[in-house]
Amino acid sequence: MATPRDVARHKHPTASLDVDCNPITIYVSDPEVMQSGAGWYIGETYWSPEWDGSVGPYDRISSYYDTEAEAVAALAGRKVG
């Protein structure tokens, strides 16, 4: 379940579809450093009060990095906006 911090960081409303193809609004975060089994990357997460209220990965917008420090440096060097 989303925390108040999760809700606050998801600022960008985006139209989407739920698992039954019903239209819903999701809110997407600014780019942030994330981790998966493949490594560290820059990505975005989503939150939707219309769905189940959880936060999940939305998009990977970089290649994978070997370390968190490399991903943080790459994010710091990006022009976001």
C-alpha positions in Angstrom: 0.0 0.0 0.0 1.2 3.5 -0.8 2.6 5.7 1.9 2.0 9.5 2.0 5.6 9.9 0.6 4.8 7.6 -2.3 1.7 9.6 -3.1 3.5 12.9 -3.0 6.3 11.9 -5.4 3.9 10.7 -8.1 3.0 14.0 -9.8 2.3 13.2 -13.4 -1.2 12.0 -14.2 -1.3 9.6 -17.1 -4.2 7.7 -18.8 -3.8 4.0 -18.7 -5.9 0.8 -18.7 -6.4 -1.7 -15.8 -6.1 -5.4 -16.2 -9.7 -5.6 -17.5 -9.0 -2.8 -20.1 -11.0 -0.2 -18.1 -9.6 3.4 -18.3 -7.9 4.6 -15.1 -5.6 7.4 -14.2 -2.1 6.5 -12.9 0.4 8.9 -11.5 4.0 8.6 -12.6 7.1 9.6 -10.6 10.0 11.7 -11.8 13.0 9.6 -12.9 14.7 7.8 -10.0 17.4 5.2 -9.4 15.8 1.7 -9.2 17.1 -1.9 -9.0 16.1 -5.1 -10.6 17.7 -8.5 -10.9 19.5 -7.3 -14.0 21.1 -4.4 -12.2 20.6 -0.7 -11.4 18.8 1.6 -13.7 17.0 5.0 -14.1 13.2 4.5 -14.2 9.8 5.7 -13.2 7.2 4.2 -10.9 3.4 4.5 -10.9 0.7 4.9 -8.3 -3.0 4.7 -8.8 -5.7 5.3 -6.2 -8.2 3.8 -8.7 -6.4 0.5 -8.8 -5.1 -1.2 -5.7 -3.2 1.8 -4.3 0.2 0.1 -4.6 3.4 1.5 -6.1 5.1 -0.4 -9.0 7.7 0.0 -11.7 6.4 1.9 -14.7 9.2 2.4 -17.2 13.0 1.8 -17.5 14.5 4.9 -19.2 18.2 3.9 -19.2 20.4 1.0 -19.7 21.5 -1.1 -16.7 24.4 0.0 -14.5 26.7 -2.4 -12.5 26.5 -0.3 -9.3 24.0 2.1 -7.6 26.7 4.8 -7.6 26.9 4.7 -11.4 23.1 5.0 -11.7 23.0 7.9 -9.3 25.8 9.7 -11.2 23.9 9.1 -14.5 20.7 10.4 -13.0 22.5 13.5 -11.6 23.8 14.2 -15.1 20.4 13.9 -16.9 18.4 16.9 -17.9 15.0 16.1 -16.4 12.0 18.3 -17.2 
